[in-house]
């Protein structure tokens, strides 16, 4: 499991707040973590001060409706 916290001002570029993902032992699947209890583990903390984004250049992306209302709705749907 890997997680991160993004500041509120990054909403839309990222998901603001705490956000965890997992990957299976076989590395064939994974997804969002909605809830968990930790019996033991290792916590590592780092600070990221740069964000580089490579955007697609295909027609689907260039023609997509990326208004803030649509982005917020898409993020809410993905986080369910």
Steps between C-alpha positions, in 0.01 A plus 500: 500500500620849422337824601546870484342824614442784260408857600148624423627733225607196293142372462438440131865435427510242775260382770527734797539341842623154592494244220616138510546239229592132509650250260457124523790268579493382137505862377210414272241719672448777747296809568377743760505415870175611661560381857753294690634400840873458538637222723862588423694677230762754409426867454725708276450872460637717224429845365444560129564855385473454124220367283554420132198409288524348154168558325367288216482658156241268343167624366295349785695696760520819299123491441405403857283725715737578787296770674529499877144365545570199278839432659350509850222260400750263338721501809201434728394207280850350493535528878184296575 
